[in-house]
Amino acid sequence: MIEAAEAVETVEGLKSVKPRTPPVAGRGASERDGPVLGEKWIPRDPQCLASVRRFVSDVAADWGAGEDVPEIAELLASELVTNAITHGSVGVPETSRIRVTISRECRLLVVDVHDSCSALPQPRQARDYDLRGRGLAIVQMFSHRWGWELTPYGKSVWFQLVAWPAL
């Protein structure tokens, strides 16, 4: 069974992760409603982060996403890939790869970061001088929505940005 969650607005105006309706039977995070604009596989190596940032920014720009969207997508993808490299290696082979998929769902740019680990993302409350622990808070703050889905092969952590004006 595929489990899923997404960040949604609460009454207080803050976002929190809540369960969402699972995808249509037989479809997971790798099979979005809209067309795939780009896909990149990388080893679990921090040195690959720069290439992921360029890839996400370039795809968003190439497809005519709004003014700040390429830079915001780059930042958020960097946070999710960093988490996949840092925390997505528990109990998985050293040779496992991370897949970044960019798709379009109507006005939304969707970036999925897939890894082989089924450990769920754990948002943290970083203290003032902590060097880590702010990645998911950044994703939450700048994305339209975000969430995760367990897949048969691990998990996908994703975010959406409003990237194109209404038709």
Backbone bond lengths (Angstrom), bond angles and torsions (degrees), N, CA, C in turn:
res aa  C-N    CA-C-N  psi(-1)  N-CA   C-N-CA  omega(-1)  CA-C   N-CA-C  phi
1 M - - - 1.450 - - 1.527 109.26 -
2 I 1.281 116.72 136.07 1.456 121.88 178.58 1.516 107.79 -90.36
3 E 1.334 116.37 127.45 1.450 120.82 175.92 1.516 107.97 -102.03
4 A 1.320 116.33 150.35 1.454 118.78 -177.91 1.515 109.86 -146.50
5 A 1.314 115.58 155.05 1.455 121.90 175.18 1.508 107.66 -150.77
6 E 1.303 116.22 159.32 1.454 120.59 175.30 1.510 108.76 -146.35
7 A 1.310 115.52 157.38 1.457 120.46 176.62 1.522 108.08 -83.75
8 V 1.308 116.38 131.75 1.458 121.43 179.24 1.518 109.06 -133.01
9 E 1.322 115.81 156.88 1.455 120.79 178.76 1.526 109.91 -69.45
10 T 1.319 116.49 138.20 1.457 121.32 173.84 1.519 108.22 -101.55
11 V 1.319 116.58 175.60 1.459 121.56 -178.64 1.520 111.17 -58.47
12 E 1.317 116.48 -36.59 1.471 120.36 -177.88 1.524 112.28 -76.25
13 G 1.328 118.63 -0.79 1.454 121.08 179.77 1.515 112.96 87.83
14 L 1.326 117.43 1.57 1.450 121.18 177.63 1.511 109.15 -94.45
15 K 1.315 116.52 157.27 1.453 120.21 177.61 1.524 108.99 -98.62
16 S 1.311 115.56 145.06 1.454 120.69 173.69 1.515 108.39 -141.63
17 V 1.310 116.13 160.10 1.456 119.87 -178.80 1.518 108.62 -87.05
18 K 1.330 116.02 124.56 1.456 122.38 179.65 1.516 108.94 -131.85
19 P 1.342 116.87 152.92 1.464 118.62 178.55 1.516 110.81 -59.91
20 R 1.304 116.38 150.01 1.447 120.50 174.73 1.519 108.41 -128.42
21 T 1.297 115.29 166.31 1.447 120.18 179.64 1.514 109.18 -60.23
22 P 1.329 117.57 128.32 1.463 119.05 179.91 1.524 110.84 -61.42
23 P 1.326 116.78 155.75 1.455 120.30 178.60 1.522 110.57 -59.78
24 V 1.315 116.23 164.09 1.456 121.87 176.00 1.524 108.32 -55.33
25 A 1.336 117.04 143.16 1.462 121.30 -177.88 1.518 110.72 -48.25
26 G 1.328 115.20 132.21 1.458 119.77 178.21 1.513 113.79 86.67
27 R 1.327 118.23 -5.63 1.456 121.51 179.67 1.508 109.55 -116.59
28 G 1.289 116.29 136.74 1.450 121.14 177.01 1.504 110.23 -125.34
29 A 1.323 115.70 -163.34 1.455 121.32 -177.85 1.522 111.82 -61.36
30 S 1.319 117.06 -26.95 1.453 119.24 -178.16 1.523 112.26 -77.61
31 E 1.330 117.75 -7.63 1.463 121.16 -177.95 1.525 109.02 -124.13
32 R 1.292 116.91 76.93 1.459 123.16 -179.09 1.512 110.68 -74.71
33 D 1.334 115.79 168.40 1.453 121.70 -179.99 1.525 112.49 -69.45
34 G 1.317 117.48 -34.50 1.457 120.57 -175.23 1.508 112.44 -98.98
35 P 1.325 115.77 177.95 1.466 120.27 -178.65 1.530 111.90 -70.23
36 V 1.324 115.00 147.19 1.460 121.18 174.47 1.519 106.91 -80.09
37 L 1.324 115.99 123.85 1.463 121.58 -179.72 1.520 111.84 -90.21
38 G 1.334 116.14 -25.13 1.454 120.42 -179.85 1.515 111.23 -172.23
39 E 1.327 115.52 155.72 1.463 121.69 179.51 1.515 108.37 -147.83
40 K 1.327 116.39 139.86 1.465 121.52 -179.08 1.530 108.71 -142.27
41 W 1.305 117.08 134.36 1.458 123.67 174.68 1.526 107.79 -107.85
42 I 1.345 116.60 136.21 1.465 120.13 177.86 1.528 109.78 -136.08
43 P 1.325 116.98 154.08 1.465 119.48 171.46 1.528 109.44 -71.55
44 R 1.314 116.30 160.97 1.470 120.17 177.37 1.534 108.62 -77.10
45 D 1.307 115.25 74.82 1.458 121.92 -175.65 1.529 108.42 -138.91
46 P 1.336 117.60 123.44 1.474 120.34 -179.41 1.523 113.51 -57.20
47 Q 1.317 118.33 -23.62 1.455 120.61 179.28 1.525 112.39 -68.33
48 C 1.321 117.42 -13.24 1.473 121.37 179.84 1.525 112.58 -87.64
49 L 1.324 117.44 -6.19 1.473 120.97 -177.86 1.519 112.81 -59.18
50 A 1.304 117.36 -41.82 1.469 120.16 -178.49 1.524 110.91 -60.79
51 S 1.333 117.11 -39.36 1.466 119.05 -179.44 1.528 110.80 -69.38
52 V 1.331 118.30 -33.45 1.472 121.29 176.55 1.526 109.79 -67.05
53 R 1.322 117.01 -43.34 1.474 120.09 179.10 1.526 110.70 -59.20
54 R 1.336 116.72 -47.76 1.470 120.42 178.29 1.520 111.54 -61.28
55 F 1.320 116.63 -43.78 1.464 121.88 -179.08 1.523 111.34 -59.03
56 V 1.320 117.63 -50.12 1.470 121.29 -177.38 1.524 110.19 -65.30
57 S 1.309 117.10 -45.69 1.463 120.68 179.45 1.532 111.34 -62.12
58 D 1.331 116.41 -44.22 1.467 120.49 -179.31 1.524 112.28 -64.57
59 V 1.329 117.48 -43.34 1.468 120.05 179.99 1.524 110.21 -63.32
60 A 1.338 116.65 -45.61 1.474 119.45 179.27 1.527 110.69 -60.76
61 A 1.312 117.50 -43.81 1.472 120.84 179.62 1.528 111.22 -67.29
62 D 1.328 117.02 -43.05 1.470 120.76 -179.43 1.529 112.01 -60.16
63 W 1.330 117.11 -32.47 1.462 120.97 -178.72 1.522 112.14 -93.02
64 G 1.323 117.44 11.88 1.460 121.49 172.88 1.519 115.05 71.92
65 A 1.326 117.21 31.76 1.466 120.23 177.29 1.524 109.64 -64.72
66 G 1.324 116.75 157.36 1.461 123.19 -177.46 1.517 113.83 -52.85
67 E 1.312 114.55 168.04 1.464 123.85 -169.90 1.527 115.41 -46.74
68 D 1.325 119.02 -54.49 1.464 122.02 -176.29 1.517 113.70 -94.96
69 V 1.316 117.81 -4.21 1.465 121.86 -173.17 1.530 112.96 -60.23
70 P 1.342 120.45 -45.48 1.470 118.21 -179.42 1.529 113.28 -57.87
71 E 1.325 117.18 -41.47 1.463 120.37 -179.04 1.527 111.64 -70.23
72 I 1.316 117.39 -40.56 1.466 120.56 179.16 1.527 109.83 -67.42
73 A 1.331 117.30 -43.43 1.464 120.92 178.03 1.528 110.56 -60.68
74 E 1.322 115.82 -39.75 1.459 121.00 178.05 1.525 110.96 -60.65
75 L 1.326 116.94 -47.32 1.460 121.75 179.76 1.531 111.18 -61.88
76 L 1.330 117.07 -48.64 1.462 120.19 -175.77 1.528 111.32 -68.33
77 A 1.323 117.18 -39.65 1.467 119.94 176.98 1.527 110.35 -63.12
78 S 1.317 116.46 -39.25 1.458 120.61 177.99 1.528 110.87 -60.20
79 E 1.319 116.79 -41.73 1.473 120.72 178.63 1.524 111.02 -63.56
80 L 1.351 117.00 -45.00 1.461 119.84 -177.95 1.522 111.98 -69.50
81 V 1.331 117.69 -38.76 1.464 119.95 178.55 1.527 110.06 -68.68
82 T 1.321 117.58 -38.66 1.469 120.35 175.49 1.521 110.23 -58.54
83 N 1.336 117.09 -43.63 1.464 120.42 177.38 1.522 110.98 -62.90
84 A 1.337 117.07 -41.86 1.465 120.06 179.74 1.528 110.99 -63.10
85 I 1.320 116.87 -39.53 1.467 120.70 178.51 1.523 110.52 -69.12
86 T 1.329 116.30 -44.41 1.462 121.47 -174.88 1.524 112.98 -76.51
87 H 1.336 116.93 -46.42 1.463 121.00 -172.29 1.529 113.24 -109.52
88 G 1.312 118.13 -13.07 1.461 121.39 -175.64 1.506 114.45 -90.55
89 S 1.321 116.67 20.10 1.461 119.53 -178.09 1.516 112.46 -109.41
90 V 1.337 117.99 2.74 1.456 121.96 -177.68 1.523 109.58 -68.92
91 G 1.323 116.49 117.75 1.453 121.52 175.39 1.519 115.48 71.12
92 V 1.335 118.08 19.51 1.467 120.11 178.38 1.527 108.92 -119.52
93 P 1.319 116.93 153.88 1.473 119.48 179.24 1.520 111.85 -60.52
94 E 1.314 115.01 147.89 1.463 120.68 179.98 1.527 112.11 -61.64
95 T 1.313 116.47 -23.99 1.462 121.24 -178.44 1.530 113.28 -87.33
96 S 1.343 117.70 1.60 1.473 119.36 -179.02 1.522 110.12 -63.76
97 R 1.315 115.49 155.73 1.459 122.08 -176.93 1.523 110.61 -116.90
98 I 1.313 115.36 162.61 1.464 123.06 175.04 1.523 106.27 -111.34
99 R 1.335 115.84 136.32 1.470 120.23 179.55 1.515 108.57 -115.87
100 V 1.321 116.03 131.28 1.459 122.54 176.52 1.526 106.80 -113.14
101 T 1.330 115.70 122.98 1.456 121.44 -179.43 1.523 108.73 -120.72
102 I 1.317 116.32 134.63 1.460 122.10 177.40 1.518 107.09 -116.82
103 S 1.323 116.05 127.50 1.469 119.89 179.43 1.521 109.37 -137.01
104 R 1.328 113.97 172.33 1.457 120.61 179.73 1.519 109.09 -123.59
105 E 1.317 115.80 129.97 1.466 122.62 174.80 1.526 106.66 -124.21
106 C 1.322 116.35 96.07 1.476 122.99 -175.53 1.518 109.48 56.61
107 R 1.332 117.70 -112.87 1.468 121.57 -178.32 1.522 113.15 -87.61
108 L 1.334 117.31 -2.39 1.455 121.32 -171.88 1.517 113.03 -101.00
109 L 1.328 115.82 134.59 1.451 122.92 167.40 1.525 105.40 -90.51
110 V 1.329 117.47 127.70 1.463 122.06 -178.13 1.520 108.45 -119.15
111 V 1.324 116.04 126.48 1.458 121.45 176.95 1.526 107.34 -116.05
112 D 1.333 116.05 122.76 1.466 123.53 177.24 1.516 108.75 -109.69
113 V 1.322 116.97 132.59 1.458 121.97 173.57 1.522 106.53 -115.09
114 H 1.320 116.18 113.19 1.462 123.33 -175.99 1.526 109.02 -102.82
115 D 1.348 116.64 133.67 1.458 120.32 170.63 1.520 109.13 -136.30
116 S 1.316 117.11 171.20 1.459 122.56 -173.79 1.514 114.19 -87.41
117 C 1.299 118.25 -0.38 1.462 122.64 -177.45 1.524 109.96 -94.31
118 S 1.319 117.45 136.47 1.466 120.44 179.91 1.525 112.87 -93.51
119 A 1.347 117.97 2.48 1.470 120.36 176.33 1.523 108.68 -65.47
120 L 1.321 115.99 129.69 1.463 121.10 -175.80 1.523 112.15 -77.18
121 P 1.334 117.21 150.72 1.465 119.78 176.69 1.521 110.34 -63.06
122 Q 1.314 116.90 138.62 1.454 122.88 -178.37 1.526 110.29 -121.72
123 P 1.338 118.09 95.23 1.469 118.81 176.86 1.534 109.56 -58.16
124 R 1.325 115.53 140.57 1.466 120.94 -179.91 1.519 109.57 -122.79
125 Q 1.287 115.37 160.10 1.458 121.93 174.21 1.527 106.41 -103.41
126 A 1.318 116.89 99.16 1.464 120.83 -179.07 1.522 110.16 -74.00
127 R 1.318 115.20 143.27 1.467 120.38 174.51 1.521 108.85 -83.33
128 D 1.305 116.55 168.36 1.465 121.92 -174.42 1.524 114.25 -50.96
129 Y 1.301 118.16 -43.01 1.458 120.70 -173.46 1.526 113.66 -103.10
130 D 1.309 117.82 7.90 1.469 120.77 175.95 1.521 109.75 -67.22
131 L 1.312 116.13 138.82 1.459 120.96 178.82 1.519 111.80 -87.44
132 R 1.320 117.78 -14.61 1.463 122.82 -178.23 1.525 109.75 -132.10
133 G 1.337 114.88 169.60 1.458 118.88 172.76 1.517 115.57 102.18
134 R 1.333 117.18 10.08 1.466 119.74 -178.43 1.532 113.56 -109.69
135 G 1.332 118.38 -5.37 1.453 122.38 -172.46 1.516 113.97 -57.45
136 L 1.325 118.06 -52.85 1.459 119.97 -178.84 1.524 111.75 -69.42
137 A 1.330 117.49 -29.83 1.468 120.02 175.40 1.531 110.13 -64.88
138 I 1.319 117.18 -37.59 1.467 121.46 177.02 1.519 109.87 -66.64
139 V 1.328 116.56 -44.84 1.473 120.43 178.05 1.522 109.86 -60.07
140 Q 1.307 116.28 -44.48 1.473 121.54 179.54 1.521 111.62 -61.74
141 M 1.314 116.60 -41.47 1.457 121.35 -175.61 1.531 112.44 -69.01
142 F 1.333 117.70 -40.89 1.457 120.64 -171.07 1.528 115.02 -99.35
143 S 1.331 117.90 -12.14 1.463 119.13 -177.97 1.524 111.22 -90.04
144 H 1.309 114.86 158.08 1.468 120.85 172.19 1.522 108.22 -68.31
145 R 1.313 116.26 -49.11 1.468 124.53 172.66 1.516 107.37 -150.16
146 W 1.323 115.87 160.69 1.451 120.97 174.83 1.520 107.71 -150.38
147 G 1.306 116.55 166.12 1.459 119.97 177.66 1.515 111.00 178.17
148 W 1.311 114.89 -165.97 1.459 121.01 -179.37 1.516 109.26 -143.19
149 E 1.316 114.83 159.19 1.457 122.01 175.39 1.519 108.11 -141.88
150 L 1.327 116.37 130.22 1.454 119.91 169.98 1.522 107.17 -76.94
151 T 1.312 115.51 137.48 1.459 120.96 179.54 1.530 108.08 -122.75
152 P 1.310 117.63 169.74 1.467 119.19 176.91 1.529 113.00 -61.73
153 Y 1.333 116.44 -16.23 1.465 120.56 -175.86 1.520 113.66 -113.28
154 G 1.308 119.24 8.58 1.459 123.11 -178.11 1.506 110.23 141.69
155 K 1.331 116.15 -117.49 1.460 119.85 178.62 1.521 110.16 -152.34
156 S 1.319 113.57 164.42 1.453 122.36 173.11 1.519 106.86 -127.07
157 V 1.304 117.09 130.13 1.465 122.04 171.37 1.519 104.83 -111.71
158 W 1.329 116.83 130.44 1.457 120.65 -170.78 1.526 110.98 -135.48
159 F 1.319 113.61 161.64 1.467 119.94 171.02 1.518 108.86 -142.40
160 Q 1.322 114.37 158.26 1.459 122.03 177.45 1.533 108.34 -122.62
161 L 1.326 115.37 143.05 1.452 122.50 173.34 1.528 108.05 -127.98
162 V 1.320 117.41 139.30 1.453 119.47 172.75 1.525 105.49 -75.30
163 A 1.346 115.23 114.23 1.463 119.91 -169.95 1.512 114.31 -117.03
164 W 1.344 117.67 -19.66 1.449 120.79 -176.89 1.508 109.47 -132.30
165 P 1.322 118.14 143.06 1.463 120.29 -179.38 1.523 111.00 -64.88
166 A 1.325 114.70 160.53 1.475 120.09 179.11 1.523 109.26 -61.47
167 L 1.304 115.13 144.55 1.466 120.35 -179.80 1.511 110.99 -81.91
